[in-house]
Amino acid sequence: LHDAYLTEINAAGSVSALHAIIVRMRADSGVTTPPPSNDPRFDNKRSVALGVLEARGFSQGLHDAYLAEINAASSVSELHRIILRMRS
């Protein structure tokens, strides 16, 4: 399953494709994501944050800490700051 998901992630051609894969991975593992907001910019930024999180290959503890921050974020600017920290 890991290799199948990795192949899909590497072949994804857009952020929305990556986000769909991440949603399926979380469903398979029993992890839920917050419901979509009413602000498409916020949902897009959250998709980017989740994509960066999955692509960076953090340790499990750091991955979970960032995931909790992403899911708790309440603004586009907050998500942007999280993305910058993950990329650095």
N, CA, C and O atoms as a GROMACS GRO file, in nm:
protein
  352
    1LEU      N    1   0.084  -0.120   0.000
    1LEU     CA    2   0.000   0.000   0.000
    1LEU      C    3   0.088   0.125   0.000
    1LEU      O    4   0.059   0.222  -0.070
    2HIS      N    5   0.197   0.122   0.079
    2HIS     CA    6   0.289   0.236   0.083
    2HIS      C    7   0.341   0.266  -0.056
    2HIS      O    8   0.339   0.381  -0.100
    3ASP      N    9   0.388   0.163  -0.127
    3ASP     CA   10   0.445   0.184  -0.260
    3ASP      C   11   0.340   0.233  -0.359
    3ASP      O   12   0.369   0.316  -0.446
    4ALA      N   13   0.216   0.182  -0.345
    4ALA     CA   14   0.108   0.227  -0.434
    4ALA      C   15   0.080   0.376  -0.412
    4ALA      O   16   0.064   0.451  -0.508
    5TYR      N   17   0.073   0.417  -0.286
    5TYR     CA   18   0.049   0.559  -0.256
    5TYR      C   19   0.167   0.644  -0.303
    5TYR      O   20   0.147   0.752  -0.358
    6LEU      N   21   0.289   0.597  -0.282
    6LEU     CA   22   0.406   0.672  -0.323
    6LEU      C   23   0.406   0.693  -0.474
    6LEU      O   24   0.439   0.802  -0.522
    7THR      N   25   0.368   0.591  -0.549
    7THR     CA   26   0.359   0.602  -0.694
    7THR      C   27   0.256   0.706  -0.734
    7THR      O   28   0.279   0.787  -0.823
    8GLU      N   29   0.140   0.704  -0.667
    8GLU     CA   30   0.035   0.803  -0.696
    8GLU      C   31   0.082   0.945  -0.664
    8GLU      O   32   0.058   1.038  -0.741
    9ILE      N   33   0.148   0.962  -0.550
    9ILE     CA   34   0.196   1.094  -0.508
    9ILE      C   35   0.297   1.148  -0.610
    9ILE      O   36   0.290   1.264  -0.649
   10ASN      N   37   0.389   1.062  -0.652
   10ASN     CA   38   0.491   1.106  -0.747
   10ASN      C   39   0.431   1.138  -0.884
   10ASN      O   40   0.487   1.219  -0.958
   11ALA      N   41   0.319   1.074  -0.917
   11ALA     CA   42   0.256   1.097  -1.047
   11ALA      C   43   0.154   1.211  -1.045
   11ALA      O   44   0.108   1.255  -1.150
   12ALA      N   45   0.118   1.259  -0.925
   12ALA     CA   46   0.016   1.364  -0.915
   12ALA      C   47   0.061   1.489  -0.989
   12ALA      O   48   0.176   1.532  -0.978
   13GLY      N   49  -0.032   1.547  -1.064
   13GLY     CA   50   0.002   1.663  -1.145
   13GLY      C   51  -0.050   1.795  -1.092
   13GLY      O   52  -0.034   1.898  -1.157
   14SER      N   53  -0.115   1.792  -0.975
   14SER     CA   54  -0.170   1.916  -0.920
   14SER      C   55  -0.184   1.904  -0.770
   14SER      O   56  -0.181   1.795  -0.713
   15VAL      N   57  -0.200   2.019  -0.705
   15VAL     CA   58  -0.223   2.020  -0.560
   15VAL      C   59  -0.352   1.947  -0.527
   15VAL      O   60  -0.358   1.874  -0.428
   16SER      N   61  -0.456   1.966  -0.609
   16SER     CA   62  -0.584   1.899  -0.579
   16SER      C   63  -0.571   1.748  -0.591
   16SER      O   64  -0.634   1.674  -0.515
   17ALA      N   65  -0.489   1.702  -0.686
   17ALA     CA   66  -0.467   1.556  -0.698
   17ALA      C   67  -0.394   1.505  -0.574
   17ALA      O   68  -0.429   1.399  -0.521
   18LEU      N   69  -0.293   1.579  -0.529
   18LEU     CA   70  -0.222   1.540  -0.407
   18LEU      C   71  -0.316   1.539  -0.288
   18LEU      O   72  -0.312   1.448  -0.205
   19HIS      N   73  -0.399   1.641  -0.279
   19HIS     CA   74  -0.492   1.649  -0.166
   19HIS      C   75  -0.588   1.530  -0.166
   19HIS      O   76  -0.616   1.474  -0.060
   20ALA      N   77  -0.637   1.491  -0.283
   20ALA     CA   78  -0.727   1.376  -0.291
   20ALA      C   79  -0.657   1.248  -0.244
   20ALA      O   80  -0.718   1.165  -0.177
   21ILE      N   81  -0.530   1.234  -0.279
   21ILE     CA   82  -0.454   1.117  -0.234
   21ILE      C   83  -0.438   1.120  -0.082
   21ILE      O   84  -0.454   1.018  -0.015
   22ILE      N   85  -0.405   1.237  -0.029
   22ILE     CA   86  -0.387   1.250   0.116
   22ILE      C   87  -0.516   1.218   0.190
   22ILE      O   88  -0.514   1.149   0.292
   23VAL      N   89  -0.628   1.266   0.138
   23VAL     CA   90  -0.758   1.237   0.201
   23VAL      C   91  -0.782   1.087   0.203
   23VAL      O   92  -0.827   1.033   0.305
   24ARG      N   93  -0.753   1.018   0.092
   24ARG     CA   94  -0.772   0.872   0.088
   24ARG      C   95  -0.677   0.802   0.185
   24ARG      O   96  -0.716   0.706   0.252
   25MET      N   97  -0.553   0.849   0.193
   25MET     CA   98  -0.457   0.788   0.285
   25MET      C   99  -0.505   0.802   0.429
   25MET      O  100  -0.495   0.709   0.509
   26ARG      N  101  -0.557   0.920   0.461
   26ARG     CA  102  -0.606   0.941   0.598
   26ARG      C  103  -0.728   0.855   0.625
   26ARG      O  104  -0.742   0.801   0.735
   27ALA      N  105  -0.816   0.842   0.528
   27ALA     CA  106  -0.935   0.757   0.546
   27ALA      C  107  -0.893   0.612   0.569
   27ALA      O  108  -0.951   0.543   0.653
   28ASP      N  109  -0.793   0.567   0.494
   28ASP     CA  110  -0.745   0.430   0.510
   28ASP      C  111  -0.682   0.407   0.646
   28ASP      O  112  -0.686   0.296   0.699
   29SER      N  113  -0.623   0.514   0.704
   29SER     CA  114  -0.557   0.499   0.834
   29SER      C  115  -0.647   0.540   0.950
   29SER      O  116  -0.607   0.533   1.066
   30GLY      N  117  -0.771   0.583   0.919
   30GLY     CA  118  -0.864   0.621   1.024
   30GLY      C  119  -0.847   0.764   1.074
   30GLY      O  120  -0.912   0.803   1.170
   31VAL      N  121  -0.760   0.843   1.009
   31VAL     CA  122  -0.738   0.982   1.049
   31VAL      C  123  -0.834   1.070   0.970
   31VAL      O  124  -0.844   1.058   0.848
   32THR      N  125  -0.904   1.157   1.039
   32THR     CA  126  -1.000   1.244   0.971
   32THR      C  127  -0.941   1.382   0.951
   32THR      O  128  -0.849   1.423   1.023
   33THR      N  129  -0.993   1.453   0.855
   33THR     CA  130  -0.950   1.591   0.830
   33THR      C  131  -1.067   1.684   0.860
   33THR      O  132  -1.182   1.641   0.858
   34PRO      N  133  -1.038   1.809   0.888
   34PRO     CA  134  -1.146   1.903   0.916
   34PRO      C  135  -1.234   1.922   0.792
   34PRO      O  136  -1.188   1.903   0.680
   35PRO      N  137  -1.359   1.957   0.812
   35PRO     CA  138  -1.445   1.982   0.696
   35PRO      C  139  -1.398   2.105   0.620
   35PRO      O  140  -1.332   2.192   0.678
   36PRO      N  141  -1.431   2.115   0.492
   36PRO     CA  142  -1.392   2.234   0.416
   36PRO      C  143  -1.452   2.360   0.477
   36PRO      O  144  -1.560   2.358   0.536
   37SER      N  145  -1.380   2.470   0.463
   37SER     CA  146  -1.431   2.598   0.512
   37SER      C  147  -1.512   2.664   0.401
   37SER      O  148  -1.530   2.606   0.294
   38ASN      N  149  -1.560   2.785   0.426
   38ASN     CA  150  -1.633   2.860   0.325
   38ASN      C  151  -1.539   2.948   0.242
   38ASN      O  152  -1.584   3.019   0.151
   39ASP      N  153  -1.410   2.945   0.273
   39ASP     CA  154  -1.312   3.030   0.204
   39ASP      C  155  -1.223   2.942   0.116
   39ASP      O  156  -1.141   2.866   0.168
   40PRO      N  157  -1.238   2.950  -0.017
   40PRO     CA  158  -1.156   2.864  -0.103
   40PRO      C  159  -1.007   2.889  -0.089
   40PRO      O  160  -0.926   2.798  -0.108
   41ARG      N  161  -0.968   3.014  -0.056
   41ARG     CA  162  -0.825   3.041  -0.036
   41ARG      C  163  -0.771   2.962   0.083
   41ARG      O  164  -0.660   2.910   0.079
   42PHE      N  165  -0.852   2.952   0.188
   42PHE     CA  166  -0.811   2.878   0.306
   42PHE      C  167  -0.796   2.730   0.273
   42PHE      O  168  -0.698   2.666   0.312
   43ASP      N  169  -0.894   2.674   0.201
   43ASP     CA  170  -0.888   2.532   0.164
   43ASP      C  171  -0.770   2.506   0.071
   43ASP      O  172  -0.704   2.403   0.083
   44ASN      N  173  -0.744   2.597  -0.022
   44ASN     CA  174  -0.630   2.580  -0.111
   44ASN      C  175  -0.499   2.584  -0.034
   44ASN      O  176  -0.409   2.504  -0.059
   45LYS      N  177  -0.488   2.677   0.058
   45LYS     CA  178  -0.365   2.689   0.137
   45LYS      C  179  -0.347   2.566   0.226
   45LYS      O  180  -0.235   2.520   0.245
   46ARG      N  181  -0.457   2.514   0.281
   46ARG     CA  182  -0.448   2.392   0.362
   46ARG      C  183  -0.404   2.274   0.274
   46ARG      O  184  -0.326   2.190   0.319
   47SER      N  185  -0.451   2.268   0.151
   47SER     CA  186  -0.408   2.163   0.059
   47SER      C  187  -0.258   2.172   0.033
   47SER      O  188  -0.189   2.070   0.029
   48VAL      N  189  -0.210   2.294   0.014
   48VAL     CA  190  -0.066   2.314  -0.007
   48VAL      C  191   0.011   2.269   0.117
   48VAL      O  192   0.112   2.200   0.105
   49ALA      N  193  -0.037   2.308   0.234
   49ALA     CA  194   0.031   2.270   0.359
   49ALA      C  195   0.037   2.119   0.375
   49ALA      O  196   0.140   2.064   0.413
   50LEU      N  197  -0.073   2.052   0.345
   50LEU     CA  198  -0.076   1.906   0.356
   50LEU      C  199   0.018   1.842   0.254
   50LEU      O  200   0.084   1.742   0.282
   51GLY      N  201   0.024   1.902   0.134
   51GLY     CA  202   0.115   1.850   0.033
   51GLY      C  203   0.260   1.863   0.075
   51GLY      O  204   0.339   1.770   0.057
   52VAL      N  205   0.297   1.978   0.131
   52VAL     CA  206   0.434   1.999   0.179
   52VAL      C  207   0.464   1.902   0.293
   52VAL      O  208   0.572   1.844   0.298
   53LEU      N  209   0.369   1.886   0.382
   53LEU     CA  210   0.388   1.795   0.495
   53LEU      C  211   0.419   1.654   0.448
   53LEU      O  212   0.512   1.590   0.497
   54GLU      N  213   0.342   1.605   0.353
   54GLU     CA  214   0.362   1.469   0.305
   54GLU      C  215   0.491   1.456   0.224
   54GLU      O  216   0.557   1.353   0.228
   55ALA      N  217   0.526   1.561   0.152
   55ALA     CA  218   0.644   1.553   0.064
   55ALA      C  219   0.775   1.561   0.141
   55ALA      O  220   0.877   1.510   0.094
   56ARG      N  221   0.774   1.625   0.258
   56ARG     CA  222   0.900   1.650   0.329
   56ARG      C  223   0.954   1.527   0.403
   56ARG      O  224   1.073   1.521   0.432
   57GLY      N  225   0.869   1.430   0.434
   57GLY     CA  226   0.916   1.309   0.502
   57GLY      C  227   0.968   1.334   0.643
   57GLY      O  228   1.072   1.281   0.681
   58PHE      N  229   0.896   1.414   0.720
   58PHE     CA  230   0.935   1.440   0.859
   58PHE      C  231   0.925   1.313   0.943
   58PHE      O  232   0.858   1.217   0.904
   59SER      N  233   0.993   1.314   1.059
   59SER     CA  234   0.976   1.204   1.154
   59SER      C  235   0.829   1.199   1.195
   59SER      O  236   0.757   1.298   1.182
   60GLN      N  237   0.785   1.084   1.245
   60GLN     CA  238   0.643   1.070   1.278
   60GLN      C  239   0.597   1.173   1.380
   60GLN      O  240   0.488   1.228   1.368
   61GLY      N  241   0.679   1.200   1.482
   61GLY     CA  242   0.641   1.296   1.584
   61GLY      C  243   0.625   1.437   1.528
   61GLY      O  244   0.529   1.507   1.560
   62LEU      N  245   0.720   1.479   1.444
   62LEU     CA  246   0.714   1.611   1.383
   62LEU      C  247   0.599   1.619   1.283
   62LEU      O  248   0.529   1.720   1.276
   63HIS      N  249   0.579   1.513   1.206
   63HIS     CA  250   0.468   1.505   1.111
   63HIS      C  251   0.336   1.526   1.185
   63HIS      O  252   0.253   1.606   1.142
   64ASP      N  253   0.316   1.454   1.295
   64ASP     CA  254   0.191   1.464   1.370
   64ASP      C  255   0.172   1.602   1.431
   64ASP      O  256   0.060   1.653   1.436
   65ALA      N  257   0.282   1.664   1.477
   65ALA     CA  258   0.274   1.798   1.535
   65ALA      C  259   0.233   1.900   1.428
   65ALA      O  260   0.147   1.985   1.453
   66TYR      N  261   0.295   1.891   1.311
   66TYR     CA  262   0.258   1.982   1.202
   66TYR      C  263   0.114   1.957   1.157
   66TYR      O  264   0.040   2.052   1.130
   67LEU      N  265   0.073   1.831   1.148
   67LEU     CA  266  -0.064   1.799   1.107
   67LEU      C  267  -0.164   1.861   1.204
   67LEU      O  268  -0.266   1.915   1.162
   68ALA      N  269  -0.135   1.852   1.333
   68ALA     CA  270  -0.224   1.911   1.433
   68ALA      C  271  -0.232   2.063   1.414
   68ALA      O  272  -0.340   2.122   1.424
   69GLU      N  273  -0.118   2.126   1.386
   69GLU     CA  274  -0.118   2.271   1.362
   69GLU      C  275  -0.198   2.307   1.238
   69GLU      O  276  -0.276   2.403   1.240
   70ILE      N  277  -0.178   2.231   1.130
   70ILE     CA  278  -0.251   2.258   1.005
   70ILE      C  279  -0.400   2.246   1.028
   70ILE      O  280  -0.477   2.331   0.984
   71ASN      N  281  -0.442   2.141   1.097
   71ASN     CA  282  -0.585   2.118   1.120
   71ASN      C  283  -0.645   2.221   1.215
   71ASN      O  284  -0.766   2.248   1.210
   72ALA      N  285  -0.561   2.280   1.303
   72ALA     CA  286  -0.612   2.378   1.398
   72ALA      C  287  -0.604   2.521   1.345
   72ALA      O  288  -0.661   2.612   1.405
   73ALA      N  289  -0.534   2.541   1.233
   73ALA     CA  290  -0.517   2.676   1.180
   73ALA      C  291  -0.652   2.739   1.146
   73ALA      O  292  -0.743   2.671   1.099
   74SER      N  293  -0.662   2.868   1.171
   74SER     CA  294  -0.790   2.935   1.149
   74SER      C  295  -0.784   3.048   1.046
   74SER      O  296  -0.882   3.118   1.025
   75SER      N  297  -0.667   3.065   0.982
   75SER     CA  298  -0.657   3.171   0.882
   75SER      C  299  -0.557   3.132   0.774
   75SER      O  300  -0.472   3.045   0.795
   76VAL      N  301  -0.568   3.197   0.659
   76VAL     CA  302  -0.475   3.174   0.548
   76VAL      C  303  -0.334   3.212   0.591
   76VAL      O  304  -0.239   3.139   0.561
   77SER      N  305  -0.319   3.325   0.660
   77SER     CA  306  -0.185   3.369   0.700
   77SER      C  307  -0.121   3.272   0.799
   77SER      O  308   0.000   3.250   0.795
   78GLU      N  309  -0.201   3.215   0.888
   78GLU     CA  310  -0.148   3.116   0.983
   78GLU      C  311  -0.098   2.993   0.907
   78GLU      O  312   0.009   2.941   0.937
   79LEU      N  313  -0.176   2.946   0.811
   79LEU     CA  314  -0.133   2.831   0.730
   79LEU      C  315  -0.006   2.866   0.653
   79LEU      O  316   0.083   2.782   0.640
   80HIS      N  317   0.003   2.987   0.602
   80HIS     CA  318   0.122   3.030   0.528
   80HIS      C  319   0.246   3.025   0.616
   80HIS      O  320   0.352   2.980   0.572
   81ARG      N  321   0.234   3.070   0.740
   81ARG     CA  322   0.347   3.066   0.834
   81ARG      C  323   0.390   2.921   0.862
   81ARG      O  324   0.509   2.892   0.871
   82ILE      N  325   0.293   2.831   0.874
   82ILE     CA  326   0.325   2.689   0.898
   82ILE      C  327   0.401   2.633   0.777
   82ILE      O  328   0.500   2.561   0.794
   83ILE      N  329   0.355   2.666   0.656
   83ILE     CA  330   0.422   2.618   0.534
   83ILE      C  331   0.566   2.667   0.529
   83ILE      O  332   0.657   2.591   0.497
   84LEU      N  333   0.588   2.796   0.561
   84LEU     CA  334   0.723   2.850   0.560
   84LEU      C  335   0.812   2.777   0.660
   84LEU      O  336   0.927   2.746   0.629
   85ARG      N  337   0.760   2.747   0.779
   85ARG     CA  338   0.838   2.674   0.879
   85ARG      C  339   0.872   2.533   0.829
   85ARG      O  340   0.984   2.485   0.847
   86MET      N  341   0.774   2.466   0.767
   86MET     CA  342   0.799   2.331   0.718
   86MET      C  343   0.903   2.329   0.608
   86MET      O  344   0.983   2.236   0.598
   87ARG      N  345   0.903   2.434   0.524
   87ARG     CA  346   0.997   2.437   0.412
   87ARG      C  347   1.138   2.473   0.456
   87ARG      O  348   1.235   2.442   0.386
   88SER      N  349   1.152   2.539   0.573
   88SER     CA  350   1.286   2.581   0.616
   88SER      C  351   1.362   2.470   0.686
   88SER      O  352   1.476   2.491   0.729
   0.00000   0.00000   0.00000
